[in-house]
């Protein structure tokens, strides 16, 4: 097992370098130099000061030297300083916003699993039934619906017409004056719409995946054996079949990380949630390059970690993987 | 084989409904200059944010422009983005996939690691980051969506190549002295078209969704050029007074994406009934 984990970990290292090379190349797509933004609007900046600024960011050195220095700083989590007026370190700006994004994504992932797995299993067990047909239509629509549009519709319905749920932020304005229980309820209310929207995108994919896994497992010989020895159908399905059909889902956990993180840009922007996605969007709009690069690297590294965790848990759950 | 395909295709309800939607949209966007009732960019400040009526079927926006006309022109933009960006993705994916599958060994290893690396990036992050550095024009959007969306096609083409390259017809081509390029592009690649076609149809749907999300966030197609996504931005800005700005463009995106997805699934089922899920 340890050897397996070590091998997966070693496998990640070249991927990590690849990620940094791509990020570094994206950074150099910009026409002109990234320092122009700080200097071109300021008439008092002389050519000599521009040079000094360029030297400060190592822009006067050859590309491979720049990459080496950038990578060196990256490894100690020094992502530079934001271009925005506050001029704070990028890593601090990201770290203070990371928890809410990770929390929301974990919550929606739990929701996805709680809903999609029963749907997939039931559809497979009752293949061709009304439930299965209705669900396959729902899944088809789920694949095609733009989540930001769904968010708008739900905001109009629940936020404006029914006035049940708040539509922006994660806290009410009077949050600080509420007793703890009411404050917690306030927080939950703010989460309902964003989390449902974030989860919706993954529901269709996972329930369909679960359905086809289950259909495949049900046709296996060991299921016939279980039935032949007279086990009740309930045990055959929920004990013998489900456990095997669930295995590949673990991999899907890892694979769904980039989609969820990418999606957080959309729902955090729509619902004004102060997470990493919103910071990314604002930095893109403000051309705050250091922050954009920082989040791009972190998003990819989070995906890498997600994949590693999925591989390891798969190996823990399925001995066939770690032996071969 | 061909007649089998068309027979199954015409019996497949998904495929028929999907192609009806796709063909209809194609005509709408082609005929946009003639069927749009109003000029999509004509500002009419006396009639701002009018609800749907007999003259303005889908109402007007915050500048008094006719929403239906903007949506008809928006269809053209969506299809353009969908087709061009998918074309780019297929071009890159087909070349990298066939080279990786045909040559194998280290060429394959390098290309597939590159695919793995690209898959580590949340696609939407990568697209946004690139846009931060470039101007958000419609051409840049198409290129970026294409350049970040070729990985799936590479894997498909590679898998096809690996199974096809051992076949007799490839050996025969080699024996008569055909060059590698000729074997790859004339003999083997056309045999991968089935899976590429399905992926491409689904890819168009994905590209349309991505474009609309980008335009909605204000970093895709720029106003005054109409796109379904940027009409929805106006819908969000006027969310409490003008529901029609939010409802209709989203519905258009939904139906379009649904159409391409159904067509793609329909083609897959008709090509090989055994693949039915």
Interface residues (C-beta under 8 A of the other chain):
Chain A: X14 X15 X18 X19 X22 X23 X26 X27 X29 X30 X31 X140 X141 X143 X144 X145 X146 X148 X149 X150 X152 X153 X155 X156 X160 X208 X212 X257 X258 X259 X261 X262 X263 X265 X266 X269 X270 X280 X281 X283 X284 X285 X287 X289 X292 X293 X295 X296 X299 X300 X303 X304 X307
Chain B: X113 X114 X116 X117 X118 X119 X120 X121 X122 X123 X124 X125 X126 X128 X129 X130 X131 X132 X133 X134 X205 X209 X212 X213 X216 X217 X218 X219 X232 X235 X236 X239 X240 X243 X246 X247 X249 X250 X253 X254 X257 X258 X261 X262 X277
